[in-house]
Amino acid sequence: MYGEKAGIEWHQEEPNDLQFAKLGEAPEILRRPGSGVNSPAAHASRIPAGHPEGYLEAFAQLYTDLAEQIYARRENRKPSAASLLVPTVEDGVEGMRFIAATLESSKRNAAWVNLQSISK
């Protein structure tokens, strides 16, 4: 996936590695949960490096973070900052807009489609 300032590349065959490239700079490989990974990424890593995380771990992390938010509300306290990184409804809508734009681009022979042109 490429944006105006950087791009990321990930392959299922190497699930612990993410290639990150800023515009005009050499790409770097970020490894889970290794150096260069920020605290939210470390928070979401449930098993040691070398063991790929997958579908079940992703849902376990979501459930853990959502449970923290529920308990915090019940206990009248602020939830941990890391637990607030779960996707929102708005994130889901944006994801669907991205998929719609991808399909539209395919219909147009891989033409660039502005996400803002996709109806909300």
PyMOL commands that set and color helices and strands:
alter all, ss='L'
color gray80, all
select helices_A, chain A and resi 39-44+55-74+81-85+89-107+115-117
alter helices_A, ss='H'
color red, helices_A
select strands_A, chain A and resi 6-9+17-22+28-31
alter strands_A, ss='S'
color yellow, strands_A
deselect
rebuild
show_as cartoon
